[in-house]
Each structure stands twice: as C-alpha cells, then as structure tokens.
Amino acid sequence: MSYALLYDGTECVQCGVCLTACKMMWDLPEEVDVDRLSENTLTTLEVHDGHPVRKMCMHCDEPACASVCPVGALEKTKEGPVNYHPDKCIGCRYCMMACPFSIPKYEWSSALPRVRKCVMCFDRVEKGKVPACTLPCKVGAMKFGDRDELLAEAKQRIRNNPDRYYDHIYGEKEAGGTGVLYIGAVAPEKLGLPMTVPTEPLPQFTWRVLEKLPGVVAVGASFCMGMWWLINRRDKIREEDLEAITTGRSTAETGHELEEVQS
Amino acid sequence: MSGPIHLRQGIQLPLAGGFTLPRFFFWKSLGAVILAVGIYATITRFWYGLGATTNLTDQTPWGIWVAFDVLCGVGLAAGGFTITAAVYLFGLKHLRPIARPAVLTAYLGYTLVSAGLIFDLGKPMNIWHPLVMWNPHSVMFEVAWCVMLYSTVLTLEFSPMLFEKLGWHKPAAVVKKLTIPLVLAGVLLSTMHQSSLGSVFLIMPTKLHPLWYSSMLPVFFFVSSIAVGLAMVIFESYLSYRFLGHRLKKDVLMSVARGGVVVLGVYLMLRIVDMLYRGVFPLLFEPGIEAPLFIAELVGGALIPMLLFANYRVRQSRKGLFFAATLVVLGFVLGRLNVALTGFEASSGESYFPSWQELSITLMLVVVGFMAFGLAAKHLPVFGSHKAH
C-alpha cells in the first residue's frame, strides 16, 4: 500500500488554505515571493490563465533524489512519502541537482543548512492521518489515499466528465510514476508542469551504466594482472638470457624458457 | 628579520633557470596575498554559511567548488595511476623517473579535493557519514568510497619518499614489497571513480545541455582524465625545471607526449562519434554561450594539443611540450566546468558566476598545492634516482 495525493484543478477554488496549513504544520515564516518554492515555502498555488495548480514534491515511486543521496538521507518510505533525515545529510546537494522537478530547496542562510521539501507530512501519514494540506480542503481539490485507488478515481472522473477534463493524469507515468497526481481542465504544459521528464524512472539512467562497473573492474583487473605477468616474465627471461650470454653458461632451464618464448 | 637582510638572502638563493629576484619575489608575494585573502574567505565561509559567501542558489546548487576543486582536482591528479600503471604493470620502465612526481601530484591533488569538499559540503562535520550510512545505488557513495580508498593507496605510495628522507629503511622496504598490489588497486579504484564522476550527471537528462549529456559521459571522463594526467606530468616537469632546476631526460617527456597523442586521438574520436550518433552537430550552430565553449573545449583542449604533440619539433622543445600540455590542462578544466556549470545555465534559467570568496578559496587551494609540491620537491627524494631501481 502506497499513499498518494490527487489534485483536481477543476475543483480547486484557489482559497489557499492548503498553503496556510503547510506553513502552520511546519512552522514556516511567510515570504514575499509566495509563488516560488523555497526553504520556507514547501508548496505553492500557481494560477496559469485562470487555471490553478499546486506545486510540491511529487513523491516519485523511484525518486532521483533518494537514489543519488550518498548517505540515504532521502528515503522512499513504504507508505509512499519521500522522507528526509537531516541528521544523516552531509549537504552535498546532489538531490537538488538530480530532481527532474527541481523541488528540493536549501537553507542557504543557515550555517548548518538542511534540505527542505514537502515530505507529505510523513509523521502524520505514518500514524494513519491525512497530510496537513489535504485535511482542511473541503472542496475536494485534494484527496489523500492509496495510489492505485486514486489513479482509478482520476480515470473515472475524466471518463464521467470528458468535457470538463483534459485527458491526461500527470504523474501516472512521468518519472516512472509519482505520488502526486494531477488532473485538470487544461494540458499539463499549460500549468507549467515540466513535460520533458521521461516516463522511465530517472535512477535507471544511472543504473544502466553503473551496473556494468563490476564487469569492467573484473576485466580491467585481469587485463592489468595479465600484462604485468607477461611483461615481468619477458624481462626476467631477457635478464637470464643476458646473464647466460655474459657468463658463457647455458643451463637447460634457461634454454627451455627461451624456446618457450620463441614458439 | 629586517627588510634588507631578507632581500639579500633572496638574492643569494641558488635559482636555476636564470631567474631574477623581482620575478621570484613577485610570485612569492602573489602567493602570500592569495593565501591571506583565502584564509579570510575561509573564516567567513564557515561563520556565515554558504548563502552569504557564495553565489550558489536553489537554481544553481553546484558551483565552482564542485566543478573545479572536486571534478578538476580529481582529474588533474590522474597522472598518479596512469604513470604508475605504465611503469609497474605495462613495463614502460624508462618512465620511472616521473613516477614519483606523478604520485606526489596525485597525493596532493586528492588531499586538496578532500579539503575543497569540506568547503563545499553544507554539513562538513558529517563528511564521514558515507563510511557507515550506505546507499550503494548512489554514484556519489561509490565515488566517496573510491576516493577514500585511493587516498589511502596514494598515502602508501607516497610514504617511501618520506621514509627515505627520515632514514626509515624498514617501513620503506615493506611498502616497496606492496608496490604491485598498490598500483593495481590504484588503477582499478581510479578507473571506477574517474568514470563515475561522469556518471554523476547521467541522472540529469532533462537538465544538462544536450551538447554534453551523453550516456558516454563516464567513458569521456575516464579517457580525458588519462590525457590530462599525462599533460600534468609534462606541465609540472617543466615548472620544476624552471623554478627548482630539476632536469629530466628529454626522451621521457617526449615519450609521455607520444602517449598523449594516442589518448587525445581516442578521446576526440569518441566525442565525435558520440555527437554523430546522437545527432547533435546542428546544436553547434545555435546561438548562446554553449556552442563556442563546447568547440573551445574540443578544438583548443584536445585537437590542437594533439597535433602539437604529434609534431616532432614541438616534442623536441621543452617550451613546445609545456605549451601543448598547458592547452590540454586548460581544455580539461573548461570541459569539466562546461559539464558542471555551463551545461546547466539554460535549464536553470540562471547565470552563475562565483563570488570572490568562492574564487579566493579555490585559488588558495591551488597555491597550497603548488607550495606543497615545491616543498616536497625540495626536501624529499622526488626527482633524481633515489632508489630508482
């Protein structure tokens, strides 16, 4: 069972209660630039041509951020949320580089900064509670539940009202499937959702190459060992040969070795 | 010590290469200024944090400390594994005189990479975490382990220089017995992490500019590290000759240059075939800073020096070798900066230029590297035929 969030842009009335709930839950200060994710803003509500869309961590099924983190500070939990452990984090910021949605932000102003992003209120989800942003949404724009069930419901909503919805569930296949699903009246590219994100999970791009490494190392090791043996032996025989010539002594063993080399 | 005495001592220094006092004094003063500014920048970096002292942002989380201090630092130190492999595994025994300078460069290089990492990490006191907190799926985890292990290998490979100086013959003999396993471990660990520094970017297909994004990145990083490792040997041999008076037999460096021709040739061919395969040649004619920097990296940093190295008269001249090697080094640095910085400008929508603190700390590390090399070359049996048999 993996939990997910469904955002329905056609139901959203842009009241912003989800944003306030997030700020309160995480005790974050208000910011001037409210339309931009930052260390103090883990979710935003953007309006594109009258069409609203929430932006937050997508909680990918196979997250790039968790796969690149050298110490496992980011973790895809079995419950669904991608959680963050600040005590493990070394601050390399690879997660920020790797995220195809550019979600993780950094506490640049702190001397010992943390990565900040939505963790789908993991502490609440773990206890069977609904994430803070979804709880106060009374118009049905946000729904929390099992990902498969939410996906089925999203498809149902589109099927029942084909005129109302653009026929695409953003997050069903993007980045190999995400834990936040979007449906709405217009195409996702009109909502500023990145369309270049591949449907293949991003860790695969690395793994395809990295999995070849043990083979390369094994072949490389035997090649180097082989070369060393060949060359070392050749030099040794050459020395013995030289010695044999200079001392005018030709042992059977040396002669045998030389024959072997020549053949 | 008063001024005039200091000056007189300076004049009396036995300087090789016909150096006059003002020039030597100039380099020393410049180094001192860079160190002073660097130390001040260091204090501000750790007191005020990354945000206040760098131009890093949420859009550009990696700057010059990752691109130069780490990516270039590791590459520029690749001469260590390249030359030791050539000498000890592949039997190119005539290269033995440059094995020690190459190991010293690598040892200092990796030490400085670790230092650079401490500046860049948001929580540097957690730098040991990869030892106990494992994520084997992470390229960075693999690089961290390889760099830690290889630094240990390099410390051992470097240690005989210190042991011989101190007259500790027993430990020197023990390490010497381990030469072949150490060299082999060095080659394998280097192959892994030199290539993996390229693999770091494989997970960013939508962010890294298509001129540079390729699934061949690890191969490019590996081959170019060998090329720049060889170039660095020529580069530092020339500087050691000019500033410290260490004279190497010319044919050694000529042989390294010939190796450079082959490696640069293979590298260029790989890059061109990859471009053809991915069909990105049209991108070279698009406006923007990407195409010119891409061309500069390949033509100025690989094609021209390859042709120079291939020329017998260039190989014959110390200055010619030095010039071509410098081109390889600059081209390599540009190439790494291109992948880590230029290649992300279009997708991040932000133009990054390092702050004075970022620049001065980077410069400080470079100066420390030069100084440490100079000191080691002066006081340790790095050059010459100390135990070279």
Contacts between the chains, C-beta under 8 A, distances in Angstrom:
chain1	res1	chain2	res2	distance
A	37	B	58	7.8
A	38	B	58	6.9
A	64	B	203	5.3
A	67	B	135	7.9
A	67	B	137	5.1
A	67	B	138	6.5
A	67	B	203	7.2
A	68	B	138	5.3
A	68	B	139	6.8
A	68	B	140	6.2
A	68	B	203	6.0
A	69	B	135	5.9
A	69	B	138	5.9
A	69	B	140	7.6
A	70	B	129	7.7
A	70	B	130	5.1
A	70	B	135	5.9
A	70	B	138	4.7
A	70	B	140	3.9
A	70	B	141	4.0
A	70	B	144	5.6
A	71	B	126	7.7
A	71	B	129	4.4
A	71	B	130	5.7
A	71	B	133	4.0
A	71	B	134	8.0
A	71	B	135	6.4
A	71	B	141	7.5
A	72	B	133	5.6
A	72	B	134	7.1
A	72	B	135	4.3
A	73	B	133	7.9
A	88	B	126	7.6
A	88	B	129	6.3
A	88	B	133	5.6
A	89	B	122	7.5
A	89	B	123	6.2
A	89	B	126	7.0
A	90	B	121	5.4
A	90	B	122	7.4
A	90	B	123	5.5
A	90	B	124	7.9
A	90	B	126	4.3
A	90	B	127	6.2
A	90	B	129	5.3
A	90	B	130	7.6
A	91	B	121	4.7
A	91	B	122	2.2
A	91	B	123	4.2
A	91	B	124	7.5
A	91	B	126	7.2
A	92	B	120	7.7
A	92	B	121	6.1
A	92	B	122	7.7
A	92	B	140	6.3
A	93	B	61	4.0
A	93	B	62	6.5
A	93	B	122	6.9
A	94	B	138	7.7
A	94	B	140	5.4
A	94	B	200	7.4
A	96	B	58	6.9
A	96	B	61	4.1
A	97	B	61	5.8
A	97	B	62	5.9
A	97	B	204	6.4
A	97	B	207	7.5
A	98	B	203	4.8
A	98	B	204	6.3
A	100	B	206	5.6
A	100	B	207	7.6
A	102	B	58	7.8
A	102	B	59	7.7
A	105	B	58	4.8
A	106	B	50	7.8
A	106	B	58	6.1
A	106	B	61	6.4
A	106	B	122	7.1
A	107	B	51	7.9
A	108	B	49	7.1
A	108	B	50	5.9
A	108	B	51	2.9
A	108	B	56	7.0
A	108	B	57	7.1
A	108	B	58	7.6
A	109	B	49	6.6
A	109	B	51	4.6
A	109	B	52	7.0
A	110	B	49	5.7
A	110	B	51	7.5
A	111	B	46	7.4
A	111	B	47	7.1
A	111	B	48	6.8
A	111	B	49	4.2
A	112	B	49	7.6
A	112	B	122	7.1
A	112	B	123	5.7
A	113	B	49	6.6
A	113	B	50	6.7
A	113	B	51	7.6
A	113	B	122	4.6
A	113	B	123	7.6
A	194	B	206	7.0
A	196	B	206	4.4
A	197	B	206	6.1
A	198	B	205	6.6
A	198	B	206	7.2
A	202	B	203	5.2
A	202	B	205	7.6
A	203	B	137	6.6
A	203	B	203	6.7
A	205	B	202	4.9
A	205	B	203	5.4
A	205	B	205	5.8
A	205	B	215	7.6
A	206	B	137	7.9
A	206	B	139	6.0
A	206	B	199	6.1
A	206	B	202	4.7
A	206	B	203	4.9
A	207	B	137	7.1
A	208	B	215	7.2
A	209	B	199	5.6
A	209	B	202	5.9
A	209	B	215	6.3
A	209	B	218	5.9
A	210	B	137	7.9
A	210	B	139	6.4
A	210	B	142	7.4
A	210	B	196	7.6
A	210	B	199	6.0
A	213	B	142	7.7
A	213	B	192	6.2
A	213	B	195	7.9
A	213	B	196	7.6
A	216	B	191	7.0
A	217	B	188	5.6
A	217	B	191	7.0
A	217	B	192	6.4
A	220	B	187	7.2
A	220	B	188	6.1
A	220	B	191	5.7
A	221	B	184	7.0
A	221	B	188	5.7
A	224	B	85	6.9
A	224	B	89	5.1
A	224	B	184	5.7
A	224	B	187	5.7
A	224	B	188	7.7
A	225	B	184	6.9
A	227	B	89	5.6
A	227	B	90	5.6
A	227	B	91	7.8
A	228	B	88	7.4
A	228	B	89	4.5
A	228	B	90	7.8
A	228	B	180	6.6
A	228	B	184	7.6
A	231	B	89	7.6
A	231	B	90	6.4
A	231	B	91	3.4
A	232	B	91	7.2
A	234	B	91	7.5
A	235	B	91	6.4
